[in-house]
Structures are given as structure tokens and as C-alpha cells.
Amino acid sequence: MKIGEIIREKRKELSLTQEQLADFLGVTAPAVHKWEKGVSLR
């Protein structure tokens, strides 16, 4: 399982949107989207 799949799976388990997770982590929603798609891990 790739890291992006794990991030998405855990986010869904917690019933969080990408925006909510981004706010919690102090990043942007597009950053979370990129992580989940495997485009960027920074």
C-alpha cells in the first residue's frame, strides 16, 4: 500500500474532508490532494 492510499484511507475513517485535514496539519487542501494522488510528498 502506498503512502497516499494510507493517508486517504485514514482520512476517510475519521470522516474528514481534505480541507479539514489540511487545516489540522497546517497545510493547504491541494497539498493533501497531491499527497493522496502520489504527486508530491512534501
N, C-alpha and C positions, 0 to 999 in steps of 0.2 A: 504494500500500500504506500502510495506517495504522500508526502507531507501535505500537499494541497487537499488531498482526499480526506486526510485526518482532520485538518482544520475545518473543512466543510461539515464533516460528519459530527464533530463535537459542537460546532456552532448550531447545527440543526437540533441536536439533542437538548441543547439549552434554550431552544426556541428563540434564538437571536437572529436579527437581520444582519447583513454585512455592515450596515451603518452603525447599529448598536455595538457590534463587536469592535468596530473601528474606534468609536468614541471611548469605549472601555480601555482600549490599548493605546489611545493617543495617536492614532494614525488616520489616514483617510479611507473612506469606503472603497475607492478604486484600488488602494493598496491591498485590501483584503481580497477583492475580486481577483487581482493579479496573483496573489498567493494561492488561492483556490484553483486557479487555472494553470498554475505552474509557470507563469510568465516571469515572475520575479519573486525572490525570497528575501528581499531587503526591506 
